[in-house]
Amino acid sequence: MPSSPQLPGPVAEDPDPAVEHARRLTDTVTRLRRALRSSIRTDYPWESLPMAQVELLQTLAAAPLRVGELAARQRLAPNTVSGLVGKLLDAGFVDRQADPGDRRTARIALTPAGRRQLDDWQHAHEQRIATALDTLDPAERSAVVRALPALDRLARALAQPGSTAEPGPSAG
């Protein structure tokens, strides 16, 4: 009886180190965000704002903006931002102000209640992350802290228009 042919197994390829690092960073950042979101709601049950609303409050903390400006900064559709702003208006976290440069439009501004909510959110997250950092050994904690400036530059690079273009040659 003839034996059945063996199908070849997957071909093992050495992945590009930059792609592998990007994959690991993407996975880690995703897991960090998910863990933080989940744990913050367990440890601080009052914290119920969706992340998209928190990000709008963070953006508005610097200065009032028009919906279109908010949409551009958040890389969201204007109608999506309008819906989020509506929820924040209902909650009393933002209000509409006349735009001094164009009386036909309004700017969205943080209210004192919105500032308190954002400050509470920030404090809760800082406490949660500080507690988690304390579980690391000193060398790991130091490595995380040393990586922060590079991670900040990476976030800024990704926020730039055109950041999804093909990368140039790898430097390392």
DSSP file (Angstrom, degrees, kcal/mol; ACC not computed):
  #  RESIDUE AA STRUCTURE BP1 BP2  ACC     N-H-->O    O-->H-N    N-H-->O    O-->H-N    TCO  KAPPA ALPHA  PHI   PSI    X-CA   Y-CA   Z-CA
    1    1 A M              0   0    0      0, 0.0     2,-0.1     0, 0.0     0, 0.0   0.000 360.0 360.0 360.0 124.6    0.0    0.0    0.0
    2    2 A P        -     0   0    0      0, 0.0     2,-0.2     0, 0.0     0, 0.0  -0.388 360.0-118.2 -70.5 144.7    1.6    3.3   -1.1
    3    3 A S        -     0   0    0      1,-0.1     3,-0.1    -2,-0.1     0, 0.0  -0.516  29.9-106.4 -80.5 149.9    2.1    5.9    1.7
    4    4 A S        -     0   0    0     -2,-0.2    -1,-0.1     1,-0.1     2,-0.0  -0.492  42.8 -99.3 -74.9 145.3    0.3    9.2    1.5
    5    5 A P        -     0   0    0      0, 0.0     2,-0.4     0, 0.0    -1,-0.1  -0.346  35.0-120.2 -66.1 143.0    2.5   12.1    0.5
    6    6 A Q        -     0   0    0     -3,-0.1     3,-0.0    -2,-0.0    -3,-0.0  -0.684  20.9-134.3 -82.7 131.3    3.7   14.3    3.4
    7    7 A L        -     0   0    0     -2,-0.4     2,-0.1     1,-0.1    -1,-0.0  -0.683  28.7-109.3 -83.0 138.8    2.7   17.9    3.2
    8    8 A P        -     0   0    0      0, 0.0     3,-0.1     0, 0.0    -1,-0.1  -0.380  31.7-123.9 -67.4 146.1    5.5   20.3    3.9
    9    9 A G        -     0   0    0      1,-0.2     3,-0.0    -2,-0.1    -3,-0.0  -0.204  49.1 -61.6 -76.7 176.2    5.2   22.2    7.2
   10   10 A P        -     0   0    0      0, 0.0     2,-0.5     0, 0.0    -1,-0.2  -0.323  56.9-113.1 -61.7 142.7    5.3   25.9    7.4
   11   11 A V        -     0   0    0     -3,-0.1     2,-0.6     1,-0.0     0, 0.0  -0.658  27.1-133.2 -79.1 124.9    8.4   27.4    6.1
   12   12 A A        -     0   0    0     -2,-0.5     2,-0.4    -3,-0.0    -1,-0.0  -0.698  28.4-174.8 -82.5 120.2   10.3   29.1    9.0
   13   13 A E        -     0   0    0     -2,-0.6    -2,-0.0     0, 0.0     0, 0.0  -0.895  30.2-121.1-113.0 144.7   11.5   32.5    7.9
   14   14 A D        -     0   0    0     -2,-0.4    -2,-0.0     1,-0.0     2,-0.0  -0.758  38.5-136.9 -80.4 111.2   13.6   34.9    9.9
   15   15 A P        -     0   0    0      0, 0.0    -1,-0.0     0, 0.0    -3,-0.0  -0.301  26.5 -91.4 -69.5 155.3   11.4   37.9   10.3
   16   16 A D     >  -     0   0    0      1,-0.2     4,-2.5     2,-0.0     3,-0.3  -0.479  35.6-133.5 -59.3 126.8   12.7   41.4    9.8
   17   17 A P  H  > S+     0   0    0      0, 0.0     4,-2.8     0, 0.0     5,-0.2   0.861 104.7  54.0 -57.3 -36.5   13.8   42.5   13.3
   18   18 A A  H  > S+     0   0    0      2,-0.2     4,-2.2     1,-0.2     5,-0.1   0.906 110.2  46.5 -64.8 -40.0   12.1   45.8   12.9
   19   19 A V  H  > S+     0   0    0     -3,-0.3     4,-2.6     2,-0.2    -1,-0.2   0.907 112.7  50.0 -67.8 -41.4    8.8   44.2   12.0
   20   20 A E  H  X S+     0   0    0     -4,-2.5     4,-2.4     2,-0.2    -2,-0.2   0.916 111.5  48.4 -63.2 -42.7    9.2   41.7   14.9
   21   21 A H  H  X S+     0   0    0     -4,-2.8     4,-2.6    -5,-0.2    -1,-0.2   0.905 111.9  49.9 -63.1 -40.7    9.9   44.6   17.3
   22   22 A A  H  X S+     0   0    0     -4,-2.2     4,-2.7     2,-0.2    -2,-0.2   0.904 110.3  50.5 -64.3 -41.1    6.9   46.5   15.9
   23   23 A R  H  X S+     0   0    0     -4,-2.6     4,-2.4     2,-0.2    -2,-0.2   0.932 112.7  45.8 -62.0 -45.5    4.7   43.4   16.4
   24   24 A R  H  X S+     0   0    0     -4,-2.4     4,-2.6     2,-0.2    -2,-0.2   0.899 113.7  48.7 -65.9 -40.6    5.8   43.0   20.0
   25   25 A L  H  X S+     0   0    0     -4,-2.6     4,-3.0     2,-0.2     5,-0.3   0.924 111.4  49.9 -65.4 -43.4    5.4   46.7   20.8
   26   26 A T  H  X S+     0   0    0     -4,-2.7     4,-2.3     1,-0.2    -2,-0.2   0.931 113.0  46.9 -59.2 -46.3    1.9   46.6   19.2
   27   27 A D  H  X S+     0   0    0     -4,-2.4     4,-2.4    -5,-0.2    -2,-0.2   0.923 114.3  46.9 -62.1 -45.2    0.9   43.6   21.3
   28   28 A T  H  X S+     0   0    0     -4,-2.6     4,-2.8     2,-0.2    -2,-0.2   0.924 112.6  47.9 -65.8 -45.0    2.3   45.0   24.5
   29   29 A V  H  X S+     0   0    0     -4,-3.0     4,-2.6     2,-0.2     5,-0.2   0.912 112.3  50.5 -62.8 -41.8    0.7   48.4   24.1
   30   30 A T  H  X S+     0   0    0     -4,-2.3     4,-2.4    -5,-0.3    -2,-0.2   0.934 112.9  45.4 -61.0 -46.5   -2.6   46.8   23.3
   31   31 A R  H  X S+     0   0    0     -4,-2.4     4,-2.8     2,-0.2     5,-0.2   0.888 112.1  52.0 -66.4 -38.3   -2.4   44.6   26.4
   32   32 A L  H  X S+     0   0    0     -4,-2.8     4,-2.7     2,-0.2     5,-0.2   0.939 111.8  46.0 -61.3 -47.4   -1.3   47.5   28.5
   33   33 A R  H  X S+     0   0    0     -4,-2.6     4,-2.7     2,-0.2     5,-0.2   0.921 115.0  47.0 -62.2 -43.9   -4.3   49.6   27.4
   34   34 A R  H  X S+     0   0    0     -4,-2.4     4,-2.5    -5,-0.2     5,-0.2   0.927 114.1  47.3 -64.8 -44.5   -6.7   46.7   27.9
   35   35 A A  H  X S+     0   0    0     -4,-2.8     4,-2.9     2,-0.2     5,-0.3   0.902 113.9  47.5 -64.4 -41.6   -5.4   45.9   31.3
   36   36 A L  H  X S+     0   0    0     -4,-2.7     4,-2.5    -5,-0.2     5,-0.2   0.934 112.9  48.1 -66.2 -45.5   -5.4   49.5   32.4
   37   37 A R  H  X S+     0   0    0     -4,-2.7     4,-1.3    -5,-0.2    -2,-0.2   0.925 116.6  43.8 -59.0 -45.2   -9.0   50.0   31.2
   38   38 A S  H  X S+     0   0    0     -4,-2.5     4,-1.1    -5,-0.2    -2,-0.2   0.931 116.4  44.7 -67.8 -46.8  -10.2   46.9   32.8
   39   39 A S  H  X S+     0   0    0     -4,-2.9     4,-3.2     1,-0.2     5,-0.3   0.849 108.2  57.2 -70.1 -33.2   -8.4   47.4   36.1
   40   40 A I  H  X S+     0   0    0     -4,-2.5     4,-2.4    -5,-0.3     7,-0.3   0.885 107.1  48.8 -66.4 -36.0   -9.3   51.0   36.5
   41   41 A R  H  < S+     0   0    0     -4,-1.3    -1,-0.2    -5,-0.2    -2,-0.2   0.769 114.7  46.1 -74.5 -24.1  -13.0   50.1   36.3
   42   42 A T  H  < S+     0   0    0     -4,-1.1    -2,-0.2    -5,-0.1    -1,-0.2   0.918 121.2  35.8 -78.6 -47.5  -12.5   47.4   38.9
   43   43 A D  H  < S+     0   0    0     -4,-3.2    -2,-0.2     1,-0.3    -3,-0.2   0.794 132.1  29.9 -77.0 -29.1  -10.5   49.6   41.3
   44   44 A Y    ><  +     0   0    0     -4,-2.4     3,-2.4    -5,-0.3    -1,-0.3  -0.699  67.9 177.5-131.4  77.8  -12.4   52.8   40.6
   45   45 A P  T 3  S+     0   0    0      0, 0.0    -1,-0.1     0, 0.0    -4,-0.1   0.726  77.1  66.4 -60.4 -21.2  -15.9   51.8   39.7
   46   46 A W  T 3  S+     0   0    0      1,-0.1     2,-1.1     2,-0.0     3,-0.1   0.723  78.5  94.6 -69.4 -19.2  -17.0   55.5   39.3
   47   47 A E    <   +     0   0    0     -3,-2.4    -3,-0.1    -7,-0.3    -1,-0.1  -0.610  41.1 140.7 -78.9 102.2  -14.7   55.8   36.3
   48   48 A S        +     0   0    0     -2,-1.1    -1,-0.2     2,-0.1    -2,-0.0   0.409  20.0 124.0-125.1   0.8  -17.0   55.1   33.4
   49   49 A L        -     0   0    0     -3,-0.1     2,-0.0     1,-0.1    -2,-0.0  -0.446  64.0-118.5 -66.6 131.3  -16.0   57.5   30.7
   50   50 A P    >>  -     0   0    0      0, 0.0     4,-2.0     0, 0.0     3,-0.8  -0.374  25.5-113.7 -63.3 149.7  -15.2   55.8   27.4
   51   51 A M  H 3> S+     0   0    0      1,-0.3     4,-2.8     2,-0.2     5,-0.2   0.840 115.2  60.1 -56.6 -36.1  -11.6   56.4   26.3
   52   52 A A  H 3> S+     0   0    0      1,-0.2     4,-1.5     2,-0.2    -1,-0.3   0.891 107.4  45.9 -61.8 -37.9  -12.7   58.4   23.3
   53   53 A Q  H <> S+     0   0    0     -3,-0.8     4,-2.4     2,-0.2    -1,-0.2   0.899 111.3  51.8 -71.3 -39.8  -14.4   60.9   25.6
   54   54 A V  H  X S+     0   0    0     -4,-2.0     4,-2.7     1,-0.2    -2,-0.2   0.924 108.0  52.4 -59.9 -44.0  -11.3   61.1   27.9
   55   55 A E  H  X S+     0   0    0     -4,-2.8     4,-2.0     1,-0.2    -1,-0.2   0.862 108.4  50.5 -63.2 -35.4   -9.1   61.8   24.9
   56   56 A L  H  X S+     0   0    0     -4,-1.5     4,-2.6     2,-0.2    -1,-0.2   0.927 110.4  49.4 -66.2 -43.7  -11.3   64.6   23.8
   57   57 A L  H  X S+     0   0    0     -4,-2.4     4,-1.3     1,-0.2    -2,-0.2   0.912 110.1  51.6 -60.6 -41.6  -11.2   66.1   27.4
   58   58 A Q  H  X S+     0   0    0     -4,-2.7     4,-0.5     1,-0.2     3,-0.3   0.912 111.2  47.3 -60.7 -42.4   -7.4   65.8   27.3
   59   59 A T  H >X S+     0   0    0     -4,-2.0     3,-1.0     1,-0.2     4,-0.7   0.902 112.2  49.5 -65.8 -41.2   -7.2   67.6   24.0
   60   60 A L  H 3< S+     0   0    0     -4,-2.6    50,-0.5     1,-0.2    -1,-0.2   0.668  92.2  78.2 -73.6 -16.1   -9.6   70.4   25.3
   61   61 A A  H 3< S+     0   0    0     -4,-1.3    -1,-0.2    -3,-0.3    -2,-0.2   0.816  94.8  49.6 -62.2 -28.6   -7.5   70.8   28.4
   62   62 A A  H << S-     0   0    0     -3,-1.0    -1,-0.2    -4,-0.5    -2,-0.2   0.902 130.9 -33.3 -76.7 -42.0   -5.0   72.8   26.4
   63   63 A A     <  -     0   0    0     -4,-0.7    -1,-0.3    45,-0.1    45,-0.1  -0.947  68.9 -83.6-173.5 152.4   -7.5   75.1   24.7
   64   64 A P        -     0   0    0      0, 0.0     2,-0.3     0, 0.0    45,-0.2  -0.375  50.1-173.6 -63.2 146.2  -11.1   75.3   23.4
   65   65 A L  B     -A  108   0A   0     43,-1.8    43,-3.8    -2,-0.0     2,-0.1  -0.958  26.6-107.8-140.2 156.9  -11.4   74.0   19.8
   66   66 A R     >  -     0   0    0     -2,-0.3     4,-2.5    41,-0.3     3,-0.2  -0.473  40.2-108.2 -76.5 158.7  -14.1   73.7   17.1
   67   67 A V  H  > S+     0   0    0     39,-0.4     4,-2.9     1,-0.2     5,-0.2   0.898 120.6  53.7 -56.0 -43.4  -15.5   70.3   16.4
   68   68 A G  H  > S+     0   0    0      1,-0.2     4,-2.2     2,-0.2    -1,-0.2   0.887 109.1  48.2 -60.6 -39.4  -13.6   70.1   13.1
   69   69 A E  H  > S+     0   0    0     -3,-0.2     4,-2.5     2,-0.2    -1,-0.2   0.907 111.7  49.8 -66.9 -41.8  -10.3   70.9   14.8
   70   70 A L  H  X S+     0   0    0     -4,-2.5     4,-2.3     2,-0.2    -2,-0.2   0.930 110.5  50.6 -60.4 -45.0  -11.0   68.2   17.5
   71   71 A A  H  X>S+     0   0    0     -4,-2.9     5,-2.3     1,-0.2     4,-1.0   0.916 110.9  48.5 -60.2 -44.5  -11.8   65.7   14.7
   72   72 A A  H  <5S+     0   0    0     -4,-2.2     3,-0.4     1,-0.2    -1,-0.2   0.921 112.9  47.3 -63.5 -43.9   -8.6   66.5   12.9
   73   73 A R  H  <5S+     0   0    0     -4,-2.5    -1,-0.2     1,-0.2    -2,-0.2   0.853 118.4  40.5 -67.6 -33.7   -6.5   66.2   16.1
   74   74 A Q  H  <5S-     0   0    0     -4,-2.3    -1,-0.2    -5,-0.2    -2,-0.2   0.517 106.7-126.5 -90.4  -6.1   -8.1   62.9   17.1
   75   75 A R  T  <5 +     0   0    0     -4,-1.0     2,-0.3    -3,-0.4    -3,-0.2   0.927  66.6 130.1  57.0  47.2   -8.1   61.6   13.5
   76   76 A L      < -     0   0    0     -5,-2.3    -1,-0.2    -6,-0.2    -2,-0.1  -0.858  67.5 -92.2-124.4 160.6  -11.9   60.9   13.7
   77   77 A A    >>  -     0   0    0     -2,-0.3     4,-2.1     1,-0.1     3,-0.7  -0.491  35.7-121.9 -69.8 141.8  -14.8   61.8   11.5
   78   78 A P  H 3> S+     0   0    0      0, 0.0     4,-2.6     0, 0.0     5,-0.2   0.858 113.0  54.2 -54.4 -37.5  -16.4   65.1   12.5
   79   79 A N  H 3> S+     0   0    0      2,-0.2     4,-1.8     1,-0.2     5,-0.1   0.854 107.1  51.6 -68.5 -31.1  -19.8   63.4   13.0
   80   80 A T  H <> S+     0   0    0     -3,-0.7     4,-2.1     2,-0.2    -1,-0.2   0.928 111.6  46.5 -65.5 -45.3  -18.2   61.0   15.4
   81   81 A V  H  X S+     0   0    0     -4,-2.1     4,-3.1     1,-0.2     5,-0.2   0.892 108.5  56.1 -65.1 -39.2  -16.7   63.9   17.4
   82   82 A S  H  X S+     0   0    0     -4,-2.6     4,-2.3    -5,-0.2    -1,-0.2   0.912 108.2  48.4 -58.5 -42.1  -20.0   65.7   17.3
   83   83 A G  H  X S+     0   0    0     -4,-1.8     4,-1.7     2,-0.2    -1,-0.2   0.910 112.9  46.9 -64.4 -42.7  -21.7   62.6   18.9
   84   84 A L  H  X S+     0   0    0     -4,-2.1     4,-2.1     1,-0.2    -2,-0.2   0.909 111.8  50.8 -65.1 -42.0  -18.9   62.4   21.6
   85   85 A V  H  X S+     0   0    0     -4,-3.1     4,-2.9     1,-0.2    -2,-0.2   0.897 105.8  56.9 -62.9 -39.9  -19.2   66.1   22.3
   86   86 A G  H  X S+     0   0    0     -4,-2.3     4,-2.4    -5,-0.2    -1,-0.2   0.905 107.9  47.0 -57.3 -42.5  -23.0   65.8   22.7
   87   87 A K  H  X S+     0   0    0     -4,-1.7     4,-1.8     2,-0.2    -1,-0.2   0.893 112.8  48.8 -66.9 -39.6  -22.4   63.2   25.4
   88   88 A L  H  X>S+     0   0    0     -4,-2.1     5,-2.3     2,-0.2     6,-1.0   0.862 110.5  51.4 -68.8 -35.2  -19.9   65.4   27.1
   89   89 A L  H ><5S+     0   0    0     -4,-2.9     3,-1.0     2,-0.2    -2,-0.2   0.936 109.4  50.1 -63.0 -46.5  -22.2   68.4   26.9
   90   90 A D  H 3<5S+     0   0    0     -4,-2.4    -2,-0.2     1,-0.3    -1,-0.2   0.854 110.5  50.1 -60.2 -35.8  -25.0   66.3   28.5
   91   91 A A  H 3<5S-     0   0    0     -4,-1.8    -1,-0.3    -5,-0.1    -2,-0.2   0.603 113.3-120.1 -78.8 -11.6  -22.7   65.3   31.3
   92   92 A G  T <<5S+     0   0    0     -3,-1.0    22,-0.4    -4,-0.6    21,-0.3   0.648  80.6 119.5  81.7  14.9  -21.7   68.9   31.9
   93   93 A F  S   <S+     0   0    0     -5,-2.3    18,-2.2    20,-0.2     2,-0.3   0.683  77.4  21.0 -87.4 -19.0  -18.0   68.3   31.1
   94   94 A V  E     -B  110   0A   0     -6,-1.0     2,-0.3    16,-0.3    16,-0.2  -0.935  65.2-164.4-138.5 163.2  -17.8   70.7   28.2
   95   95 A D  E     -B  109   0A   0     14,-2.2    14,-2.7    -2,-0.3     2,-0.4  -0.945  26.5-105.6-141.6 168.0  -19.8   73.7   26.9
   96   96 A R  E     -B  108   0A   0     -2,-0.3     2,-0.4    12,-0.2    12,-0.2  -0.791  34.0-173.2 -96.3 135.7  -20.1   75.6   23.7
   97   97 A Q  E     -B  107   0A   0     10,-3.0    10,-3.2    -2,-0.4     2,-0.1  -0.939  32.8 -99.8-124.8 149.2  -18.5   79.1   23.5
   98   98 A A  E     -B  106   0A   0     -2,-0.4     8,-0.2     8,-0.2     5,-0.1  -0.441  37.3-122.2 -64.1 138.7  -18.7   81.7   20.8
   99   99 A D  E >   -B  102   0A   0      6,-1.8     3,-1.0     3,-0.5     6,-0.2  -0.761  14.6-152.2 -83.6 116.6  -15.6   81.6   18.6
  100  100 A P  T 3  S+     0   0    0      0, 0.0     3,-0.2     0, 0.0    -1,-0.2   0.776  95.4  50.9 -62.1 -24.3  -14.1   85.1   18.7
  101  101 A G  T 3  S+     0   0    0      1,-0.3     2,-0.2    -3,-0.0    -2,-0.0   0.685 126.3  18.5 -85.3 -18.8  -12.6   84.6   15.2
  102  102 A D  E X   - B   0  99A   0     -3,-1.0     3,-2.1     3,-0.2    -3,-0.5  -0.749  61.6-164.1-156.3  99.4  -15.9   83.5   13.6
  103  103 A R  E 3  S+     0   0A   0      1,-0.3    -1,-0.1    -2,-0.2    -4,-0.0   0.613  87.8  67.9 -65.7 -11.5  -19.2   84.2   15.3
  104  104 A R  E 3  S+     0   0A   0     -6,-0.1    -1,-0.3    -5,-0.1     2,-0.3   0.668 100.5  54.7 -79.8 -16.1  -21.0   81.7   13.1
  105  105 A T  E <  S-     0   0A   0     -3,-2.1    -6,-1.8    -6,-0.2     2,-0.3  -0.731  72.9-139.5-116.5 165.0  -19.1   78.8   14.8
  106  106 A A  E     - B   0  98A   0     -2,-0.3   -39,-0.4    -8,-0.2     2,-0.4  -0.903   7.5-140.6-122.0 151.6  -18.6   77.6   18.3
  107  107 A R  E     - B   0  97A   0    -10,-3.2   -10,-3.0    -2,-0.3     2,-0.5  -0.849  18.6-128.5-106.4 148.8  -15.7   76.3   20.2
  108  108 A I  E     -AB  65  96A   0    -43,-3.8   -43,-1.8    -2,-0.4     2,-0.3  -0.845  31.4-174.9 -97.9 130.0  -15.9   73.4   22.7
  109  109 A A  E     - B   0  95A   0    -14,-2.7   -14,-2.2    -2,-0.5     2,-0.2  -0.930  28.6-108.1-128.8 149.9  -14.4   74.2   26.1
  110  110 A L  E     - B   0  94A   0    -50,-0.5   -16,-0.3    -2,-0.3   -17,-0.1  -0.538  33.0-145.1 -70.5 136.5  -13.8   72.2   29.2
  111  111 A T     >  -     0   0    0    -18,-2.2     4,-2.5    -2,-0.2     5,-0.2  -0.518  31.0-101.5 -91.7 168.5  -16.0   73.1   32.1
  112  112 A P  H  > S+     0   0    0      0, 0.0     4,-2.4     0, 0.0     5,-0.2   0.890 127.5  52.1 -56.6 -37.6  -14.8   73.1   35.8
  113  113 A A  H  > S+     0   0    0    -21,-0.3     4,-2.5     2,-0.2   -20,-0.2   0.895 109.2  49.5 -65.4 -38.7  -16.7   69.8   36.1
  114  114 A G  H  > S+     0   0    0    -22,-0.4     4,-2.6     2,-0.2    -1,-0.2   0.891 109.7  51.2 -65.3 -39.9  -14.9   68.4   33.0
  115  115 A R  H  X S+     0   0    0     -4,-2.5     4,-2.7     2,-0.2    -2,-0.2   0.913 111.2  48.0 -63.2 -43.2  -11.5   69.6   34.5
  116  116 A R  H  X S+     0   0    0     -4,-2.4     4,-2.9     2,-0.2     5,-0.2   0.922 112.0  49.6 -63.2 -43.8  -12.3   67.8   37.8
  117  117 A Q  H  X S+     0   0    0     -4,-2.5     4,-2.6     2,-0.2    -2,-0.2   0.924 113.1  46.4 -61.3 -44.4  -13.3   64.6   35.9
  118  118 A L  H  X S+     0   0    0     -4,-2.6     4,-2.8     2,-0.2    -2,-0.2   0.914 113.1  49.1 -65.1 -42.8  -10.1   64.7   33.8
  119  119 A D  H  X S+     0   0    0     -4,-2.7     4,-2.7     2,-0.2    -2,-0.2   0.908 112.4  48.3 -62.8 -42.0   -8.0   65.3   36.9
  120  120 A D  H  X S+     0   0    0     -4,-2.9     4,-2.6     2,-0.2    -2,-0.2   0.919 112.3  49.1 -62.9 -43.6   -9.7   62.4   38.8
  121  121 A W  H  X S+     0   0    0     -4,-2.6     4,-2.3    -5,-0.2    -2,-0.2   0.935 112.9  47.4 -60.1 -47.2   -9.2   60.2   35.8
  122  122 A Q  H  X S+     0   0    0     -4,-2.8     4,-2.7     1,-0.2    -2,-0.2   0.923 112.7  48.6 -61.7 -45.6   -5.5   61.2   35.5
  123  123 A H  H  X S+     0   0    0     -4,-2.7     4,-2.6     2,-0.2     5,-0.2   0.923 111.0  50.1 -61.9 -45.5   -5.0   60.6   39.3
  124  124 A A  H  X S+     0   0    0     -4,-2.6     4,-2.3     1,-0.2    -1,-0.2   0.912 113.3  46.2 -60.6 -43.2   -6.6   57.2   39.3
  125  125 A H  H  X S+     0   0    0     -4,-2.3     4,-2.7     2,-0.2     5,-0.2   0.907 111.4  51.3 -67.7 -41.1   -4.5   56.1   36.3
  126  126 A E  H  X S+     0   0    0     -4,-2.7     4,-2.7     1,-0.2    -2,-0.2   0.922 112.0  47.5 -61.1 -43.3   -1.3   57.4   37.8
  127  127 A Q  H  X S+     0   0    0     -4,-2.6     4,-2.3     2,-0.2    -2,-0.2   0.919 112.6  48.8 -63.4 -43.4   -2.1   55.6   41.1
  128  128 A R  H  X S+     0   0    0     -4,-2.3     4,-1.9    -5,-0.2    -2,-0.2   0.921 114.7  44.0 -64.2 -44.4   -2.9   52.3   39.2
  129  129 A I  H  X S+     0   0    0     -4,-2.7     4,-3.0     2,-0.2    -1,-0.2   0.897 111.5  53.7 -69.2 -39.9    0.3   52.5   37.1
  130  130 A A  H  X S+     0   0    0     -4,-2.7     4,-1.8    -5,-0.2    -2,-0.2   0.909 109.2  49.5 -59.9 -41.9    2.5   53.5   40.1
  131  131 A T  H  < S+     0   0    0     -4,-2.3     4,-0.5     2,-0.2    -1,-0.2   0.915 112.8  46.7 -62.7 -43.1    1.1   50.4   42.0
  132  132 A A  H >< S+     0   0    0     -4,-1.9     3,-1.4     1,-0.2     4,-0.4   0.903 109.1  54.2 -66.8 -40.7    1.9   48.2   39.0
  133  133 A L  H >< S+     0   0    0     -4,-3.0     3,-1.6     1,-0.3    -1,-0.2   0.866 100.4  61.9 -60.4 -34.9    5.4   49.7   38.6
  134  134 A D  T 3< S+     0   0    0     -4,-1.8    -1,-0.3     1,-0.3    -2,-0.2   0.684  94.5  62.6 -65.6 -16.7    6.1   48.8   42.2
  135  135 A T  T <  S+     0   0    0     -3,-1.4    -1,-0.3    -4,-0.5    -2,-0.2   0.644  89.5  87.1 -81.8 -14.0    5.6   45.1   41.4
  136  136 A L  S <  S-     0   0    0     -3,-1.6    -3,-0.0    -4,-0.4     0, 0.0  -0.489  88.2-108.1 -82.0 153.7    8.6   45.2   39.0
  137  137 A D     >  -     0   0    0     -2,-0.2     4,-2.6     1,-0.1     3,-0.4  -0.423  39.7-100.6 -74.0 161.8   12.1   44.7   40.2
  138  138 A P  H  > S+     0   0    0      0, 0.0     4,-2.4     0, 0.0     5,-0.2   0.838 122.1  51.8 -55.3 -37.3   14.3   47.8   40.2
  139  139 A A  H  > S+     0   0    0      2,-0.2     4,-2.1     1,-0.2     5,-0.1   0.914 112.1  45.9 -67.4 -41.4   16.1   46.9   37.0
  140  140 A E  H  > S+     0   0    0     -3,-0.4     4,-2.3     2,-0.2    -1,-0.2   0.926 113.0  49.8 -65.8 -44.1   12.7   46.4   35.1
  141  141 A R  H  X S+     0   0    0     -4,-2.6     4,-2.3     1,-0.2    -2,-0.2   0.915 111.4  49.3 -60.3 -43.1   11.3   49.6   36.6
  142  142 A S  H  X S+     0   0    0     -4,-2.4     4,-2.7    -5,-0.3    -1,-0.2   0.890 108.9  52.7 -63.5 -39.8   14.4   51.5   35.5
  143  143 A A  H  X S+     0   0    0     -4,-2.1     4,-1.6     2,-0.2    -2,-0.2   0.905 109.4  49.3 -63.1 -41.6   14.2   50.1   32.0
  144  144 A V  H  X S+     0   0    0     -4,-2.3     4,-0.8     2,-0.2    -2,-0.2   0.936 112.9  46.8 -62.7 -46.2   10.5   51.2   31.7
  145  145 A V  H >< S+     0   0    0     -4,-2.3     3,-0.8     1,-0.2    -2,-0.2   0.902 111.0  51.6 -64.3 -41.5   11.5   54.7   32.9
  146  146 A R  H 3< S+     0   0    0     -4,-2.7     4,-0.4     1,-0.2    -1,-0.2   0.811 107.3  54.7 -65.3 -28.5   14.5   54.9   30.5
  147  147 A A  H 3X S+     0   0    0     -4,-1.6     4,-2.5     1,-0.2    -1,-0.2   0.671  85.4  86.3 -78.2 -16.5   12.2   53.9   27.6
  148  148 A L  H <X S+     0   0    0     -3,-0.8     4,-2.5    -4,-0.8     5,-0.2   0.888  85.5  50.1 -57.5 -46.3    9.7   56.8   28.2
  149  149 A P  H  > S+     0   0    0      0, 0.0     4,-2.2     0, 0.0    -1,-0.2   0.915 114.1  45.9 -60.1 -40.2   11.5   59.5   26.2
  150  150 A A  H  > S+     0   0    0     -4,-0.4     4,-2.4     2,-0.2    -2,-0.2   0.901 112.3  50.7 -68.6 -39.7   11.8   57.2   23.2
  151  151 A L  H  X S+     0   0    0     -4,-2.5     4,-2.5     2,-0.2    -1,-0.2   0.883 109.3  51.9 -64.3 -37.2    8.2   56.0   23.5
  152  152 A D  H  X S+     0   0    0     -4,-2.5     4,-2.2    -5,-0.2    -2,-0.2   0.925 110.7  47.3 -63.9 -44.2    7.1   59.7   23.6
  153  153 A R  H  X S+     0   0    0     -4,-2.2     4,-2.5     2,-0.2    -2,-0.2   0.889 111.0  52.6 -63.8 -38.1    9.1   60.4   20.4
  154  154 A L  H  X S+     0   0    0     -4,-2.4     4,-2.4     2,-0.2    -2,-0.2   0.924 108.7  49.5 -62.9 -44.1    7.5   57.3   18.8
  155  155 A A  H  X S+     0   0    0     -4,-2.5     4,-1.4     1,-0.2    -2,-0.2   0.905 111.8  48.9 -61.2 -41.3    4.0   58.5   19.8
  156  156 A R  H  X S+     0   0    0     -4,-2.2     4,-0.7     2,-0.2    -1,-0.2   0.900 110.4  50.5 -65.5 -40.4    4.8   62.0   18.3
  157  157 A A  H >< S+     0   0    0     -4,-2.5     3,-0.8     1,-0.2    -2,-0.2   0.906 110.7  49.1 -64.3 -41.0    6.1   60.4   15.1
  158  158 A L  H 3< S+     0   0    0     -4,-2.4    -1,-0.2     1,-0.2     5,-0.2   0.785 106.8  57.1 -69.2 -26.0    3.0   58.3   14.7
  159  159 A A  H 3< S+     0   0    0     -4,-1.4    -1,-0.2    -5,-0.2    -2,-0.2   0.620  85.7 101.9 -79.8 -12.6    0.8   61.3   15.2
  160  160 A Q  S X< S-     0   0    0     -3,-0.8     3,-1.7    -4,-0.7     4,-0.1  -0.462  86.9-100.8 -72.9 141.2    2.4   63.2   12.3
  161  161 A P  T 3  S+     0   0    0      0, 0.0    -1,-0.1     0, 0.0    -2,-0.1  -0.346 111.1  25.9 -57.3 140.7    0.5   63.3    9.0
  162  162 A G  T >  S+     0   0    0     -4,-0.1     3,-1.9    -3,-0.1    -2,-0.1   0.549  78.4 132.2  83.1   6.6    1.9   60.7    6.6
  163  163 A S  T <   +     0   0    0     -3,-1.7    -4,-0.1     1,-0.3    -1,-0.1   0.619  65.3  64.0 -69.7  -8.9    3.2   58.5    9.5
  164  164 A T  T 3  S+     0   0    0     -4,-0.1    -1,-0.3     2,-0.0    -6,-0.0   0.403  79.3 114.1 -92.1   3.9    1.6   55.5    7.7
  165  165 A A  S <  S-     0   0    0     -3,-1.9     0, 0.0     1,-0.2     0, 0.0  -0.233  86.4 -74.2 -67.6 163.5    3.9   55.9    4.7
  166  166 A E        -     0   0    0      1,-0.1    -1,-0.2     0, 0.0    -2,-0.0  -0.351  57.7-114.2 -58.0 133.6    6.4   53.2    4.0
  167  167 A P        -     0   0    0      0, 0.0     3,-0.1     0, 0.0    -1,-0.1  -0.308  25.5-122.1 -69.4 155.6    9.3   53.5    6.5
  168  168 A G        -     0   0    0      1,-0.2     3,-0.1    -2,-0.0     0, 0.0  -0.077  57.0 -46.1 -80.2-170.5   12.8   54.4    5.3
  169  169 A P        -     0   0    0      0, 0.0    -1,-0.2     0, 0.0     2,-0.2  -0.282  68.6-105.2 -60.5 144.5   15.8   52.2    5.8
  170  170 A S        -     0   0    0      1,-0.1  -152,-0.0    -3,-0.1     0, 0.0  -0.480  19.9-154.0 -73.2 139.6   16.2   50.8    9.3
  171  171 A A              0   0    0     -2,-0.2    -1,-0.1     1,-0.1     0, 0.0   0.440 360.0 360.0 -92.2   0.0   18.8   52.4   11.5
  172  172 A G              0   0    0      0, 0.0    -1,-0.1     0, 0.0    -2,-0.1   0.397 360.0 360.0-165.5 360.0   19.4   49.4   13.6
